[in-house]
Amino acid sequence: MIRRSKKFQQLYRQIVCDRVLEACASVPEITDRPSDDLFQTLIAFPEIDDGEALLYAMLAQQPTFMLASADKRAMKIVGSLDNPTGIRDSVAGRVIALETVLRQLVAQDGVEPIAEAFASFPDHKTLQVVFSPVNSSDKQRCLASIESYLRELKGEVGDDFLYES
């Protein structure tokens, strides 16, 4: 699915696309399909692409699954869905935001190696800010920047929506 995504190809440089596709090749393809009702509910939102809709619908049906994502638009839609759909409550606490991963990595390994590892994503706004020269020079400043993004996201999706390590 990612290979056909024009948005993905437009958003990232070719070297990044190639690395992601290489990594994806080692991950088994999703062969199960979620309930059509869940999937249709999610793709009705233009902010949620088919891939994210599939992942969130699978997450809603599989209580042991977790989802790591950088797609804040989809998180904000799913995080604000009304309770009658049941989707929001069924995935709450199992969605891992990119910023949560960044916080853990920077806290564990420091800013420099993590900034270097994400350097091939120069067009990603969050990564540009978090690993700006000012933030990269100070671990606490970098962590504060990440926390700021997480607070903002939690304000839009609710405190219980994102996974907390």
N, CA and C atoms as a LAMMPS dump frame, in Angstrom:
ITEM: TIMESTEP
0
ITEM: NUMBER OF ATOMS
495
ITEM: BOX BOUNDS ff ff ff
-5.0000000000000000e+02 5.0000000000000000e+02
-5.0000000000000000e+02 5.0000000000000000e+02
-5.0000000000000000e+02 5.0000000000000000e+02
ITEM: ATOMS id mol type element x y z
1 1 1 N 0.825 -1.195 0
2 1 2 C 0 0 0
3 1 3 C 0.868 1.258 0
4 2 1 N 1.945 1.212 0.756
5 2 2 C 2.81 2.394 0.846
6 2 3 C 3.512 2.652 -0.489
7 3 1 N 3.786 1.608 -1.217
8 3 2 C 4.45 1.742 -2.512
9 3 3 C 3.593 2.545 -3.488
10 4 1 N 2.252 2.456 -3.341
11 4 2 C 1.342 3.152 -4.251
12 4 3 C 0.976 4.556 -3.763
13 5 1 N 1.399 4.915 -2.581
14 5 2 C 0.997 6.191 -1.991
15 5 3 C 1.735 7.377 -2.623
16 6 1 N 1 8.184 -3.357
17 6 2 C 1.599 9.383 -3.959
18 6 3 C 1.971 10.396 -2.882
19 7 1 N 1.147 10.47 -1.841
20 7 2 C 1.416 11.397 -0.741
21 7 3 C 2.772 11.067 -0.103
22 8 1 N 3.013 9.809 0.133
23 8 2 C 4.275 9.363 0.719
24 8 3 C 5.445 9.759 -0.175
25 9 1 N 5.313 9.517 -1.457
26 9 2 C 6.386 9.818 -2.398
27 9 3 C 6.618 11.32 -2.552
28 10 1 N 5.564 12.103 -2.394
29 10 2 C 5.704 13.564 -2.499
30 10 3 C 6.306 14.157 -1.231
31 11 1 N 5.989 13.544 -0.101
32 11 2 C 6.396 14.087 1.187
33 11 3 C 7.872 13.838 1.496
34 12 1 N 8.406 12.69 1.069
35 12 2 C 9.762 12.314 1.45
36 12 3 C 10.676 12.161 0.243
37 13 1 N 11.948 12.412 0.479
38 13 2 C 12.939 12.251 -0.582
39 13 3 C 13.064 10.776 -0.97
40 14 1 N 13.597 10.52 -2.151
41 14 2 C 13.692 9.153 -2.677
42 14 3 C 14.478 8.234 -1.759
43 15 1 N 15.566 8.731 -1.179
44 15 2 C 16.379 7.884 -0.3
45 15 3 C 15.57 7.422 0.916
46 16 1 N 14.724 8.294 1.434
47 16 2 C 13.875 7.948 2.573
48 16 3 C 12.835 6.92 2.136
49 17 1 N 12.207 7.16 1.007
50 17 2 C 11.219 6.214 0.481
51 17 3 C 11.839 4.834 0.305
52 18 1 N 13.034 4.788 -0.255
53 18 2 C 13.712 3.507 -0.477
54 18 3 C 13.985 2.791 0.843
55 19 1 N 14.439 3.526 1.845
56 19 2 C 14.722 2.914 3.155
57 19 3 C 13.451 2.402 3.82
58 20 1 N 12.385 3.174 3.729
59 20 2 C 11.116 2.751 4.325
60 20 3 C 10.585 1.511 3.623
61 21 1 N 10.632 1.509 2.302
62 21 2 C 10.168 0.338 1.556
63 21 3 C 11.002 -0.898 1.877
64 22 1 N 12.287 -0.708 2.051
65 22 2 C 13.162 -1.825 2.424
66 22 3 C 12.779 -2.367 3.797
67 23 1 N 12.542 -1.48 4.744
68 23 2 C 12.134 -1.912 6.085
69 23 3 C 10.768 -2.592 6.051
70 24 1 N 9.859 -2.056 5.26
71 24 2 C 8.516 -2.63 5.16
72 24 3 C 8.533 -4.032 4.56
73 25 1 N 9.509 -4.299 3.716
74 25 2 C 9.599 -5.614 3.081
75 25 3 C 9.805 -6.727 4.111
76 26 1 N 10.345 -6.38 5.265
77 26 2 C 10.591 -7.387 6.298
78 26 3 C 9.389 -7.575 7.235
79 27 1 N 8.35 -6.774 7.048
80 27 2 C 7.162 -6.858 7.894
81 27 3 C 6.074 -7.61 7.137
82 28 1 N 5.464 -8.606 7.783
83 28 2 C 4.412 -9.351 7.079
84 28 3 C 3.243 -8.443 6.691
85 29 1 N 2.69 -8.717 5.53
86 29 2 C 1.545 -7.95 5.045
87 29 3 C 0.318 -8.265 5.891
88 30 1 N -0.52 -7.267 6.095
89 30 2 C -1.772 -7.485 6.812
90 30 3 C -2.722 -8.219 5.869
91 31 1 N -3.087 -9.426 6.242
92 31 2 C -4.008 -10.184 5.399
93 31 3 C -5.411 -10.206 5.983
94 32 1 N -5.516 -10.002 7.285
95 32 2 C -6.833 -9.9 7.904
96 32 3 C -7.461 -8.588 7.471
97 33 1 N -8.743 -8.569 7.446
98 33 2 C -9.456 -7.35 7.1
99 33 3 C -10.387 -6.983 8.243
100 34 1 N -10.459 -5.699 8.554
101 34 2 C -11.355 -5.278 9.634
102 34 3 C -12.806 -5.282 9.161
103 35 1 N -13.677 -5.089 10.098
104 35 2 C -15.097 -4.941 9.784
105 35 3 C -15.266 -3.817 8.775
106 36 1 N -16.088 -4.065 7.771
107 36 2 C -16.315 -3.046 6.747
108 36 3 C -16.954 -1.794 7.354
109 37 1 N -17.796 -1.968 8.374
110 37 2 C -18.429 -0.811 9.023
111 37 3 C -17.383 0.107 9.645
112 38 1 N -16.423 -0.475 10.365
113 38 2 C -15.359 0.331 10.978
114 38 3 C -14.545 1.05 9.91
115 39 1 N -14.153 0.297 8.902
116 39 2 C -13.339 0.859 7.832
117 39 3 C -14.08 1.993 7.122
118 40 1 N -15.331 1.788 6.792
119 40 2 C -16.125 2.805 6.091
120 40 3 C -16.318 4.049 6.953
121 41 1 N -16.502 3.858 8.252
122 41 2 C -16.642 4.997 9.167
123 41 3 C -15.395 5.87 9.105
124 42 1 N -14.244 5.239 9.075
125 42 2 C -12.982 5.975 9.1
126 42 3 C -12.632 6.615 7.758
127 43 1 N -12.86 5.921 6.656
128 43 2 C -12.492 6.522 5.37
129 43 3 C -13.457 7.612 4.942
130 44 1 N -14.549 7.765 5.678
131 44 2 C -15.473 8.86 5.382
132 44 3 C -14.836 10.215 5.684
133 45 1 N -13.768 10.216 6.465
134 45 2 C -13.066 11.454 6.808
135 45 3 C -11.94 11.677 5.802
136 46 1 N -11.951 12.798 5.091
137 46 2 C -10.897 13.027 4.089
138 46 3 C -9.497 13.13 4.696
139 47 1 N -9.41 13.437 5.979
140 47 2 C -8.101 13.559 6.633
141 47 3 C -7.456 12.206 6.893
142 48 1 N -8.244 11.13 6.799
143 48 2 C -7.732 9.783 7.068
144 48 3 C -7.597 9.042 5.746
145 49 1 N -6.363 8.665 5.411
146 49 2 C -6.182 7.926 4.156
147 49 3 C -6.532 6.455 4.369
148 50 1 N -6.601 5.711 3.28
149 50 2 C -7.024 4.308 3.35
150 50 3 C -6.129 3.474 4.261
151 51 1 N -4.832 3.724 4.211
152 51 2 C -3.897 2.96 5.034
153 51 3 C -4.122 3.175 6.516
154 52 1 N -4.27 4.428 6.924
155 52 2 C -4.529 4.728 8.334
156 52 3 C -5.897 4.189 8.757
157 53 1 N -6.885 4.288 7.876
158 53 2 C -8.213 3.752 8.182
159 53 3 C -8.131 2.251 8.442
160 54 1 N -7.376 1.554 7.607
161 54 2 C -7.196 0.118 7.788
162 54 3 C -6.527 -0.176 9.132
163 55 1 N -5.464 0.564 9.436
164 55 2 C -4.734 0.325 10.687
165 55 3 C -5.591 0.613 11.918
166 56 1 N -6.321 1.731 11.914
167 56 2 C -7.172 2.051 13.065
168 56 3 C -8.329 1.068 13.2
169 57 1 N -8.908 0.631 12.079
170 57 2 C -10 -0.349 12.141
171 57 3 C -9.485 -1.678 12.694
172 58 1 N -8.302 -2.097 12.269
173 58 2 C -7.699 -3.323 12.811
174 58 3 C -7.404 -3.161 14.294
175 59 1 N -6.887 -1.999 14.672
176 59 2 C -6.582 -1.725 16.071
177 59 3 C -7.85 -1.805 16.921
178 60 1 N -8.941 -1.264 16.404
179 60 2 C -10.209 -1.28 17.142
180 60 3 C -10.71 -2.705 17.362
181 61 1 N -10.43 -3.591 16.442
182 61 2 C -10.91 -4.971 16.532
183 61 3 C -9.973 -5.901 17.285
184 62 1 N -8.713 -5.536 17.392
185 62 2 C -7.719 -6.42 18.001
186 62 3 C -7.186 -5.797 19.288
187 63 1 N -7.698 -6.2 20.438
188 63 2 C -7.324 -5.547 21.698
189 63 3 C -5.856 -5.695 22.104
190 64 1 N -5.12 -6.591 21.455
191 64 2 C -3.702 -6.74 21.803
192 64 3 C -2.781 -5.941 20.894
193 65 1 N -3.321 -5.323 19.842
194 65 2 C -2.508 -4.542 18.906
195 65 3 C -2.206 -3.157 19.474
196 66 1 N -1.08 -2.61 19.027
197 66 2 C -0.702 -1.228 19.301
198 66 3 C -0.426 -0.593 17.938
199 67 1 N -0.535 0.736 17.864
200 67 2 C -0.265 1.434 16.611
201 67 3 C 0.689 2.587 16.874
202 68 1 N 1.838 2.558 16.216
203 68 2 C 2.772 3.685 16.255
204 68 3 C 2.558 4.471 14.971
205 69 1 N 2.355 5.774 15.112
206 69 2 C 2.037 6.594 13.947
207 69 3 C 2.545 8.016 14.133
208 70 1 N 2.83 8.648 13.011
209 70 2 C 3.181 10.067 13.01
210 70 3 C 2.064 10.883 12.379
211 71 1 N 0.973 10.234 12.021
212 71 2 C -0.13 10.904 11.337
213 71 3 C -1.064 11.569 12.358
214 72 1 N -0.739 12.814 12.693
215 72 2 C -1.526 13.535 13.695
216 72 3 C -2.931 13.864 13.213
217 73 1 N -3.08 14.062 11.912
218 73 2 C -4.428 14.366 11.388
219 73 3 C -5.373 13.206 11.679
220 74 1 N -4.912 11.994 11.407
221 74 2 C -5.743 10.82 11.683
222 74 3 C -5.973 10.665 13.184
223 75 1 N -4.934 10.877 13.985
224 75 2 C -5.086 10.771 15.447
225 75 3 C -6.141 11.739 15.959
226 76 1 N -6.109 12.957 15.449
227 76 2 C -7.053 13.97 15.915
228 76 3 C -8.481 13.611 15.545
229 77 1 N -8.695 13.038 14.371
230 77 2 C -10.048 12.626 13.971
231 77 3 C -10.509 11.469 14.844
232 78 1 N -9.708 10.411 14.919
233 78 2 C -10.101 9.237 15.698
234 78 3 C -10.233 9.605 17.171
235 79 1 N -9.335 10.442 17.66
236 79 2 C -9.374 10.854 19.056
237 79 3 C -10.566 11.705 19.418
238 80 1 N -11.244 12.261 18.428
239 80 2 C -12.414 13.109 18.72
240 80 3 C -13.729 12.469 18.275
241 81 1 N -13.686 11.204 17.85
242 81 2 C -14.924 10.544 17.422
243 81 3 C -15.896 10.404 18.583
244 82 1 N -17.168 10.548 18.285
245 82 2 C -18.201 10.375 19.305
246 82 3 C -18.233 8.931 19.782
247 83 1 N -18.635 8.773 21.014
248 83 2 C -18.671 7.456 21.635
249 83 3 C -19.54 6.428 20.912
250 84 1 N -20.675 6.807 20.282
251 84 2 C -21.503 5.773 19.642
252 84 3 C -20.749 4.922 18.619
253 85 1 N -19.71 5.46 17.984
254 85 2 C -18.96 4.646 17.031
255 85 3 C -18.172 3.567 17.753
256 86 1 N -17.775 3.831 19.001
257 86 2 C -16.994 2.873 19.777
258 86 3 C -15.532 2.811 19.383
259 87 1 N -15.178 3.434 18.284
260 87 2 C -13.807 3.324 17.781
261 87 3 C -12.818 3.997 18.717
262 88 1 N -13.116 5.229 19.11
263 88 2 C -12.171 5.97 19.941
264 88 3 C -11.849 5.214 21.223
265 89 1 N -12.902 4.784 21.927
266 89 2 C -12.678 4.109 23.198
267 89 3 C -11.955 2.779 23.036
268 90 1 N -12.186 2.095 21.921
269 90 2 C -11.546 0.792 21.732
270 90 3 C -10.059 0.906 21.399
271 91 1 N -9.606 2.055 20.907
272 91 2 C -8.178 2.215 20.582
273 91 3 C -7.439 3.073 21.608
274 92 1 N -8.169 3.757 22.466
275 92 2 C -7.544 4.668 23.438
276 92 3 C -6.505 3.936 24.284
277 93 1 N -5.359 4.582 24.431
278 93 2 C -4.268 4.032 25.22
279 93 3 C -3.356 3.107 24.438
280 94 1 N -3.681 2.877 23.157
281 94 2 C -2.872 1.97 22.343
282 94 3 C -2.299 2.638 21.097
283 95 1 N -2.397 3.961 21.038
284 95 2 C -1.856 4.732 19.918
285 95 3 C -0.567 5.403 20.394
286 96 1 N 0.518 5.098 19.714
287 96 2 C 1.832 5.619 20.105
288 96 3 C 2.224 6.72 19.126
289 97 1 N 2.297 7.94 19.62
290 97 2 C 2.669 9.078 18.779
291 97 3 C 4.182 9.082 18.54
292 98 1 N 4.58 9.622 17.409
293 98 2 C 5.998 9.761 17.089
294 98 3 C 6.743 10.448 18.243
295 99 1 N 6.134 11.463 18.819
296 99 2 C 6.782 12.226 19.895
297 99 3 C 7.058 11.354 21.123
298 100 1 N 6.197 10.374 21.382
299 100 2 C 6.426 9.455 22.498
300 100 3 C 7.672 8.624 22.239
301 101 1 N 7.825 8.177 21.011
302 101 2 C 9.009 7.406 20.629
303 101 3 C 10.252 8.29 20.723
304 102 1 N 10.148 9.51 20.193
305 102 2 C 11.294 10.43 20.252
306 102 3 C 11.709 10.713 21.686
307 103 1 N 10.729 10.946 22.558
308 103 2 C 11.028 11.229 23.971
309 103 3 C 11.808 10.079 24.603
310 104 1 N 11.363 8.866 24.355
311 104 2 C 12.028 7.692 24.919
312 104 3 C 13.446 7.544 24.371
313 105 1 N 13.594 7.728 23.069
314 105 2 C 14.909 7.586 22.449
315 105 3 C 15.89 8.645 22.942
316 106 1 N 15.441 9.895 22.992
317 106 2 C 16.323 10.977 23.445
318 106 3 C 16.675 10.8 24.922
319 107 1 N 15.708 10.413 25.743
320 107 2 C 15.975 10.209 27.17
321 107 3 C 16.991 9.08 27.371
322 108 1 N 16.887 8.053 26.557
323 108 2 C 17.757 6.888 26.706
324 108 3 C 19.127 7.069 26.07
325 109 1 N 19.163 7.62 24.862
326 109 2 C 20.411 7.652 24.097
327 109 3 C 21.01 9.038 23.902
328 110 1 N 20.304 10.089 24.315
329 110 2 C 20.794 11.442 24.124
330 110 3 C 20.329 12.018 22.793
331 111 1 N 20.537 13.295 22.639
332 111 2 C 20.02 14.008 21.468
333 111 3 C 20.817 13.689 20.2
334 112 1 N 22.125 13.752 20.285
335 112 2 C 22.957 13.677 19.077
336 112 3 C 22.707 12.431 18.218
337 113 1 N 22.756 11.207 18.783
338 113 2 C 22.551 10.044 17.91
339 113 3 C 21.137 9.955 17.337
340 114 1 N 20.169 10.442 18.078
341 114 2 C 18.787 10.383 17.601
342 114 3 C 18.563 11.439 16.516
343 115 1 N 19.097 12.631 16.729
344 115 2 C 18.999 13.673 15.703
345 115 3 C 19.666 13.192 14.417
346 116 1 N 20.804 12.541 14.553
347 116 2 C 21.508 12.02 13.383
348 116 3 C 20.687 10.936 12.678
349 117 1 N 20.054 10.085 13.454
350 117 2 C 19.25 9.004 12.872
351 117 3 C 18.054 9.536 12.085
352 118 1 N 17.515 10.663 12.501
353 118 2 C 16.344 11.243 11.828
354 118 3 C 16.728 12.355 10.845
355 119 1 N 18 12.546 10.621
356 119 2 C 18.463 13.628 9.738
357 119 3 C 17.999 13.458 8.291
358 120 1 N 17.659 12.25 7.895
359 120 2 C 17.236 12.036 6.503
360 120 3 C 15.772 12.405 6.273
361 121 1 N 15.142 13.015 7.269
362 121 2 C 13.763 13.503 7.138
363 121 3 C 13.733 15.03 7.276
364 122 1 N 14.411 15.752 6.396
365 122 2 C 14.53 17.201 6.561
366 122 3 C 13.222 17.964 6.339
367 123 1 N 12.233 17.331 5.751
368 123 2 C 10.975 18.027 5.466
369 123 3 C 9.902 17.78 6.528
370 124 1 N 10.215 16.99 7.529
371 124 2 C 9.247 16.695 8.583
372 124 3 C 9.305 17.813 9.623
373 125 1 N 8.226 18.583 9.73
374 125 2 C 8.235 19.791 10.57
375 125 3 C 8.552 19.502 12.031
376 126 1 N 7.931 18.493 12.595
377 126 2 C 8.179 18.181 14.005
378 126 3 C 9.646 17.843 14.23
379 127 1 N 10.196 17.023 13.363
380 127 2 C 11.609 16.648 13.499
381 127 3 C 12.525 17.844 13.32
382 128 1 N 12.172 18.751 12.42
383 128 2 C 12.973 19.971 12.225
384 128 3 C 13.037 20.782 13.511
385 129 1 N 11.898 20.922 14.184
386 129 2 C 11.859 21.724 15.409
387 129 3 C 12.548 21.001 16.558
388 130 1 N 12.174 19.749 16.77
389 130 2 C 12.726 18.991 17.899
390 130 3 C 14.244 18.893 17.807
391 131 1 N 14.75 18.699 16.577
392 131 2 C 16.192 18.548 16.404
393 131 3 C 16.834 19.768 15.747
394 132 1 N 16.255 20.937 16.005
395 132 2 C 16.863 22.181 15.526
396 132 3 C 18.214 22.358 16.228
397 133 1 N 19.079 23.196 15.683
398 133 2 C 20.385 23.401 16.328
399 133 3 C 20.264 23.817 17.803
400 134 1 N 19.307 24.672 18.107
401 134 2 C 19.134 25.121 19.499
402 134 3 C 18.718 23.958 20.391
403 135 1 N 17.73 23.173 19.961
404 135 2 C 17.255 22.053 20.78
405 135 3 C 18.26 20.909 20.827
406 136 1 N 18.999 20.724 19.751
407 136 2 C 19.967 19.63 19.717
408 136 3 C 21.173 19.877 20.612
409 137 1 N 21.377 21.118 20.988
410 137 2 C 22.535 21.433 21.832
411 137 3 C 22.283 21.163 23.309
412 138 1 N 21.027 20.873 23.674
413 138 2 C 20.704 20.687 25.084
414 138 3 C 19.619 19.618 25.224
415 139 1 N 19.943 18.528 25.9
416 139 2 C 18.998 17.402 26.041
417 139 3 C 17.691 17.836 26.696
418 140 1 N 17.771 18.621 27.76
419 140 2 C 16.554 19.044 28.459
420 140 3 C 15.684 19.935 27.58
421 141 1 N 16.305 20.786 26.801
422 141 2 C 15.562 21.649 25.886
423 141 3 C 14.875 20.811 24.813
424 142 1 N 15.587 19.815 24.307
425 142 2 C 15.018 18.919 23.292
426 142 3 C 13.818 18.175 23.879
427 143 1 N 13.979 17.627 25.086
428 143 2 C 12.874 16.913 25.736
429 143 3 C 11.685 17.841 26.005
430 144 1 N 11.966 19.084 26.371
431 144 2 C 10.892 20.056 26.601
432 144 3 C 10.133 20.337 25.304
433 145 1 N 10.847 20.396 24.198
434 145 2 C 10.216 20.601 22.9
435 145 3 C 9.295 19.429 22.555
436 146 1 N 9.767 18.229 22.799
437 146 2 C 8.955 17.031 22.545
438 146 3 C 7.718 17.045 23.436
439 147 1 N 7.901 17.364 24.706
440 147 2 C 6.764 17.418 25.644
441 147 3 C 5.734 18.451 25.206
442 148 1 N 6.201 19.554 24.657
443 148 2 C 5.284 20.586 24.173
444 148 3 C 4.383 20.035 23.067
445 149 1 N 4.975 19.306 22.128
446 149 2 C 4.181 18.681 21.065
447 149 3 C 3.189 17.674 21.637
448 150 1 N 3.626 16.878 22.616
449 150 2 C 2.732 15.886 23.215
450 150 3 C 1.573 16.54 23.96
451 151 1 N 1.848 17.617 24.701
452 151 2 C 0.776 18.337 25.414
453 151 3 C -0.267 18.874 24.437
454 152 1 N 0.225 19.445 23.339
455 152 2 C -0.694 19.983 22.329
456 152 3 C -1.557 18.877 21.734
457 153 1 N -0.948 17.761 21.406
458 153 2 C -1.694 16.644 20.824
459 153 3 C -2.7 16.074 21.825
460 154 1 N -2.283 15.9 23.074
461 154 2 C -3.2 15.392 24.109
462 154 3 C -4.37 16.335 24.304
463 155 1 N -4.125 17.635 24.162
464 155 2 C -5.207 18.608 24.28
465 155 3 C -6.269 18.405 23.216
466 156 1 N -5.89 17.842 22.079
467 156 2 C -6.836 17.629 20.983
468 156 3 C -7.458 16.232 20.977
469 157 1 N -6.745 15.242 21.507
470 157 2 C -7.269 13.871 21.462
471 157 3 C -7.712 13.354 22.83
472 158 1 N -7.371 14.076 23.893
473 158 2 C -7.708 13.635 25.246
474 158 3 C -6.527 12.943 25.908
475 159 1 N -6.472 13.061 27.22
476 159 2 C -5.334 12.516 27.973
477 159 3 C -5.223 10.999 27.898
478 160 1 N -6.34 10.315 27.668
479 160 2 C -6.327 8.847 27.685
480 160 3 C -6.078 8.226 26.316
481 161 1 N -6.008 9.019 25.262
482 161 2 C -5.945 8.463 23.917
483 161 3 C -4.58 7.887 23.559
484 162 1 N -3.512 8.586 23.92
485 162 2 C -2.161 8.15 23.545
486 162 3 C -1.578 7.193 24.566
487 163 1 N -0.795 6.268 24.07
488 163 2 C -0.051 5.346 24.936
489 163 3 C 1.014 6.133 25.676
490 164 1 N 1.171 5.84 26.941
491 164 2 C 2.229 6.464 27.743
492 164 3 C 3.149 5.378 28.254
493 165 1 N 4.429 5.54 27.994
494 165 2 C 5.404 4.531 28.469
495 165 3 C 5.826 4.823 29.882
